[in-house]
Amino acid sequence: MNNIVKFVCVFTLLPLFLYGGTYDDNYKIIENNKTLNIANDNTLMLGSFSNIIRFNMISFESGEMSSDSDKELKKIIVAIKKNLANKKDIVVSIIGYTSPTTDDQNELTIDSDTYANHLQNMFRYSMDTNESLKLSKRYADDIKKFFIDNNISKDILVTEYRGGKDLAFSDETDEGMDLSNRVAVAIYIKEDATIDSDGDGVYDINDDCPGTFKGAKVDERGCPVDSDKDGVYDYMDRCPATPKDVKVDRNGCPYDSDKDGIYDYMDECPNTILGLEVDVKGCPLKETLELNFERNSADISESSYDKILEFAQFLKDNKVYKVKIIGHTDSVGKTGVNMILSQERAASVKKALVFEGVDASRITTEGKGEFEPIQSNRTPEGRKANRRIEVELFY
């Protein structure tokens, strides 16, 4: 009688103890305490795919495919055949998974020698790694066989056996562990190796820049070329030969801060005011007017008038400038008379410039007489050089 009572008690209490080894003394989960991952199908990541179609898991119960999986498998078959009919190059991934294994270092057993604990260990869930791999292989192979039986070529089927490595559900309960017995199926659609969507001469499968602007010159990776390495692609670059390390604007052209037509990196006069004509170095153009006069005369000789025309044109082209005309004489004669003569020479030049179209308000005159010679007044040549006018440009 006592043995019968003991037997009944053990089986009555058994459900309370079956998974007791999964918990610690405070009833906290201590096995597989980590984030659980869904299907790991990285083995297929050896090529480029235009699309990956995933499906609901095919689940297994007590080692057999669940009754509700037929509908999902038929859906997968339709999708596979549809893609094949559309001339798609596909690979079908089949990955088998199983419940967690119990041969790892975290697995707890009940070591007590009591009869009840001995019975508990007999009925505890148990699966070692080898068993798990074999079972996941059988799951995957069952699905593979199903596809082959439905006229799917084995050449496009790739199987993988993950065992209990990637748990999708909690293993706290036997129901949860059963849910980890499953197969993941996915269709990988390969890229067409001959498609060049952006028409740049590089097939999409090798194109790192698939949306390149039409007509843009590209490199072997299909990316726009930047020949001068200024950060602006050639097809956008209005200044494609910019020197190295020169800062450029969004058009790929060097900056020209003073808007004089000479880029900053070449400009030796970077703050020229707007409107001044400059030379190739970015500096304001310099012009002079060299006229000499006969003794005691303020008349401009006919042979010198071409210089008047040239200077007048310069002033008309460079309206920012104003000019000061300074007259000079030699030292022959009275000082006062020479002063008046130098003023008359400056006025004579002003009159000629105004006649040629230069605004009079831009011209001032001054006479300095005999006080600023540029050569000696002791020789005829020196005196001739001193009978002159000079110009000073300003703005």
BAKEPA-189696 format. One record per residue (C-alpha): x, y, z. Coordinates in steps of 0.05 Angstrom, whole numbers, padded with zeros to 5 digits, always signed. Example, Ala and Ser with C-alpha at 12.3 -4.5 7.8 and 13.67 -1.06 7.14 Angstrom:
<atoms>
+00246-00090+00156
+00273-00021+00143
</atoms>
This chain:
<atoms>
+00000+00000+00000
+00056+00048+00019
+00091+00036-00048
+00027+00051-00085
+00018+00116-00047
+00091+00135-00060
+00082+00121-00135
+00019+00163-00139
+00051+00221-00102
+00112+00221-00148
+00070+00226-00211
+00024+00277-00180
+00083+00323-00164
+00123+00307-00227
+00096+00365-00270
+00119+00414-00217
+00191+00388-00220
+00201+00369-00293
+00234+00435-00311
+00259+00453-00243
+00330+00447-00268
+00320+00507-00313
+00312+00555-00254
+00356+00576-00195
+00333+00579-00123
+00298+00645-00134
+00260+00619-00195
+00298+00662-00245
+00313+00637-00314
+00387+00621-00318
+00393+00584-00384
+00398+00620-00452
+00393+00687-00418
+00406+00726-00482
+00371+00758-00541
+00345+00703-00586
+00356+00710-00661
+00311+00692-00719
+00338+00651-00778
+00411+00660-00793
+00419+00651-00869
+00485+00687-00878
+00513+00628-00918
+00476+00656-00979
+00507+00724-00974
+00559+00710-01028
+00525+00749-01084
+00480+00807-01099
+00405+00799-01094
+00351+00846-01120
+00300+00819-01070
+00292+00769-01013
+00223+00739-01002
+00212+00709-00933
+00154+00666-00909
+00122+00644-00844
+00160+00590-00807
+00142+00517-00820
+00133+00489-00751
+00141+00417-00725
+00105+00384-00668
+00130+00320-00636
+00178+00312-00694
+00125+00320-00748
+00105+00379-00791
+00046+00416-00760
-00021+00410-00794
-00026+00484-00810
+00039+00485-00850
+00010+00457-00915
-00021+00524-00933
+00045+00561-00924
+00083+00509-00964
+00035+00515-01022
+00043+00590-01020
+00119+00582-01024
+00113+00534-01083
+00070+00584-01121
+00121+00640-01107
+00180+00597-01130
+00146+00576-01195
+00123+00647-01209
+00194+00673-01205
+00220+00617-01248
+00166+00631-01299
+00189+00703-01301
+00260+00681-01317
+00286+00700-01249
+00351+00670-01225
+00334+00648-01155
+00360+00608-01096
+00314+00578-01044
+00342+00576-00973
+00317+00522-00926
+00342+00526-00854
+00325+00476-00800
+00321+00495-00726
+00307+00456-00663
+00294+00466-00589
+00352+00485-00543
+00404+00432-00527
+00418+00409-00456
+00492+00390-00460
+00520+00459-00448
+00554+00484-00385
+00493+00521-00360
+00448+00459-00357
+00429+00443-00286
+00412+00373-00262
+00384+00350-00197
+00438+00309-00163
+00399+00286-00103
+00395+00211-00095
+00323+00213-00073
+00275+00169-00111
+00233+00229-00132
+00292+00267-00161
+00316+00205-00196
+00249+00199-00230
+00249+00274-00246
+00316+00268-00283
+00289+00209-00322
+00231+00251-00348
+00267+00317-00358
+00273+00347-00427
+00340+00326-00457
+00374+00337-00525
+00448+00340-00538
+00481+00378-00595
+00489+00319-00642
+00416+00300-00633
+00396+00372-00646
+00435+00378-00710
+00408+00312-00736
+00337+00333-00721
+00345+00402-00754
+00374+00366-00814
+00314+00321-00818
+00266+00380-00814
+00303+00417-00870
+00309+00354-00913
+00234+00340-00905
+00218+00409-00934
+00270+00400-00988
+00239+00333-01008
+00171+00366-01009
+00196+00418-01058
+00229+00366-01102
+00165+00325-01102
+00130+00387-01127
+00177+00393-01187
+00225+00444-01157
+00296+00431-01181
+00344+00411-01127
+00396+00455-01161
+00364+00518-01133
+00353+00490-01062
+00404+00506-01008
+00395+00474-00939
+00427+00492-00873
+00421+00458-00805
+00425+00504-00746
+00403+00457-00690
+00388+00495-00627
+00435+00554-00643
+00382+00606-00659
+00322+00603-00614
+00262+00642-00636
+00221+00629-00573
+00230+00624-00499
+00252+00557-00471
+00217+00567-00404
+00163+00518-00421
+00157+00455-00462
+00108+00493-00508
+00159+00547-00520
+00214+00497-00535
+00169+00461-00585
+00159+00527-00621
+00234+00529-00635
+00226+00466-00677
+00216+00499-00744
+00242+00511-00815
+00254+00579-00846
+00245+00586-00921
+00266+00646-00963
+00272+00660-01037
+00334+00699-01058
+00325+00733-01126
+00393+00746-01158
+00408+00810-01195
+00410+00805-01271
+00484+00812-01286
+00469+00848-01352
+00424+00903-01326
+00452+00974-01328
+00395+01016-01299
+00430+01084-01304
+00462+01071-01372
+00532+01088-01349
+00565+01026-01378
+00572+00991-01311
+00524+00934-01296
+00481+00943-01235
+00512+00882-01201
+00579+00919-01200
+00552+00990-01195
+00568+01024-01129
+00531+01087-01152
+00468+01060-01186
+00433+01127-01196
+00487+01164-01235
+00464+01224-01275
+00454+01207-01349
+00515+01223-01391
+00562+01229-01331
+00632+01199-01340
+00641+01143-01289
+00698+01100-01263
+00700+01024-01261
+00654+01023-01200
+00601+01063-01236
+00613+01126-01195
+00620+01195-01226
+00692+01217-01239
+00723+01277-01204
+00786+01287-01245
+00814+01346-01207
+00796+01317-01139
+00760+01381-01117
+00698+01346-01090
+00655+01364-01151
+00640+01310-01202
+00664+01324-01273
+00593+01327-01301
+00577+01384-01253
+00646+01416-01255
+00650+01480-01295
+00724+01485-01279
+00749+01413-01288
+00824+01428-01283
+00827+01462-01215
+00895+01455-01182
+00901+01410-01122
+00878+01436-01054
+00845+01498-01083
+00778+01513-01051
+00721+01513-01099
+00647+01532-01101
+00589+01484-01116
+00604+01490-01191
+00675+01466-01180
+00706+01534-01195
+00757+01570-01151
+00732+01629-01112
+00740+01700-01139
+00724+01742-01078
+00733+01811-01110
+00698+01791-01174
+00754+01816-01219
+00757+01753-01261
+00821+01727-01228
+00813+01668-01181
+00835+01680-01109
+00892+01630-01112
+00922+01670-01170
+00903+01740-01147
+00961+01783-01122
+00913+01841-01109
+00855+01804-01076
+00815+01866-01054
+00808+01903-01120
+00746+01946-01120
+00689+01924-01166
+00693+01951-01236
+00769+01959-01242
+00800+01925-01301
+00858+01882-01277
+00918+01847-01306
+00932+01772-01305
+00955+01777-01233
+00890+01809-01211
+00920+01878-01201
+00890+01942-01230
+00915+01959-01299
+00964+02015-01301
+00965+02065-01357
+01006+02127-01369
+01007+02184-01419
+01074+02210-01441
+01073+02274-01481
+01128+02324-01495
+01119+02396-01519
+01157+02445-01561
+01192+02502-01525
+01143+02555-01499
+01083+02515-01528
+01022+02480-01497
+00999+02451-01564
+00995+02375-01573
+01033+02354-01634
+00997+02315-01688
+01047+02258-01680
+01028+02251-01606
+00953+02251-01615
+00950+02175-01621
+00972+02172-01548
+00913+02217-01529
+00865+02170-01565
+00894+02109-01530
+00891+02140-01461
+00820+02166-01473
+00797+02096-01491
+00828+02067-01428
+00790+02118-01386
+00725+02102-01422
+00736+02028-01411
+00752+02037-01337
+00701+02086-01312
+00721+02074-01239
+00785+02113-01251
+00795+02187-01244
+00857+02221-01270
+00901+02279-01249
+00942+02312-01305
+01005+02347-01283
+01042+02395-01330
+01118+02409-01327
+01168+02455-01362
+01243+02462-01369
+01280+02517-01332
+01288+02564-01391
+01252+02630-01379
+01220+02661-01318
+01194+02617-01263
+01125+02649-01262
+01116+02642-01337
+01137+02570-01334
+01085+02556-01279
+01030+02584-01323
+01056+02546-01383
+01055+02480-01344
+00982+02492-01324
+00964+02507-01396
+00997+02442-01419
+00955+02402-01369
+00892+02439-01390
+00907+02425-01463
+00910+02350-01450
+00846+02352-01410
+00810+02388-01467
+00833+02335-01516
+00810+02278-01471
+00741+02310-01461
+00736+02320-01536
+00748+02245-01544
+00690+02228-01497
+00719+02227-01426
+00674+02260-01374
+00708+02325-01352
+00688+02312-01280
+00736+02255-01278
+00796+02298-01296
+00834+02347-01253
+00896+02387-01273
+00956+02417-01239
+01019+02454-01262
+01086+02447-01228
+01128+02491-01273
+01202+02477-01273
+01206+02448-01201
+01205+02373-01216
+01253+02358-01273
+01267+02286-01291
+01332+02302-01327
+01384+02357-01326
+01363+02424-01356
+01436+02436-01379
+01428+02396-01443
+01379+02402-01500
+01358+02329-01490
+01346+02339-01416
+01304+02403-01427
+01262+02367-01480
+01248+02310-01431
+01226+02360-01378
+01175+02394-01424
+01122+02340-01409
+01058+02321-01375
+01047+02263-01326
+00983+02228-01305
+00962+02198-01238
+00904+02149-01236
+00861+02143-01173
+00791+02120-01153
</atoms>
